[in-house]
Amino acid sequence: MNFDNRTGYDTRAGIFKLLSDDEATIVHTTNTAARLSDGAQFLDLESLDQGVQRARGTTAPLGRLLARTAVREKTWNSILLLVGIVP
């Protein structure tokens, strides 16, 4: 996957439109935590072309991460389809 700035912005906006109010709150809370647990799956919203990643110690700044545990399974799968990753 190769996202230019505009496509990346539109894709990130599309991702947030998929979130319920509860999920958006959880995503916000997750992004203010110290860091993700080792092994936790996430998407780096600034580097969607890297696909699903696993947290290992130091990761990308939390303000740009979407942790899998922050959303329902159905939402996670919809997000993966949106960014072109087969769940």
N, C-alpha and C positions, 0 to 999 in steps of 0.2 A: 504494500500500500504506500502511496506517496501523496501526502496532503499538502497543498499549497496553503497559504495563510487564509484565504477566503473559504476554501473547502473545509479546512480545519475548524474555522470559526462556525460555519454552518453546521458541521457535524456535531460539535460540542453543544450548540444551541439545540439541535435535535435530540441529543442525549438528555438534556435537562427537561425537555418537553415530555419525555417518557416517564419521568419520575412523578410519583404521587406526592402529595404534600408531606405525608409521613416520611417517605423515602428522602425527600429533599432535606428535611430536618436532620435525618440520620447522616446524610452525606455531609452536611455542614458540620455536625458534631464530630464526625470521623476526621474531617479535615483540620480540626483544631486540636486533635489529640497529639501526643508527643511523637508517635510513629506507629506504623502498622506492626502487628505481630509477625515474627519470622514465618515465612511460608504463606502468608495471606495473599490472595490474588487481588490484583488491581489493574486498572487502566490508567495510564498517564495521559491526561487530557491534552497535554501539550505535545505528546509523542504517540499518537494513536497508531502510527505505523509500526510500532514495536509490539503491538498486540497485547494480550493478557500477560502480565508479569507477576512474579512472586517476590514478596518483600524479603530482603535478606540484609539485616542490619540497616545501614543507611540507604535510603531510597530517595526518589525525587521529592521536592518540596511538597508537603501534604496539601497545600492549597490547590494543587492541580491533579490530585489523585481521586479516582473513584474506586473505592473498595467494594469488592464483590459482596461482602457481608452487609453493606449499607443498603442494598436493594433486594427486592424479592427475586426469586429465581426466574420468574417469567419476565420481569423487567430486565434482568441481566442478559437473558437470551435475546430480548428485543434490541438491546444496546449492541450486543455482538453482531447481530444481523445488520444493524444500521452502519456499523463501521467496517463491515465486510469480513467478519470473522465467523466461521461456521461454529455454532455452539456444540 
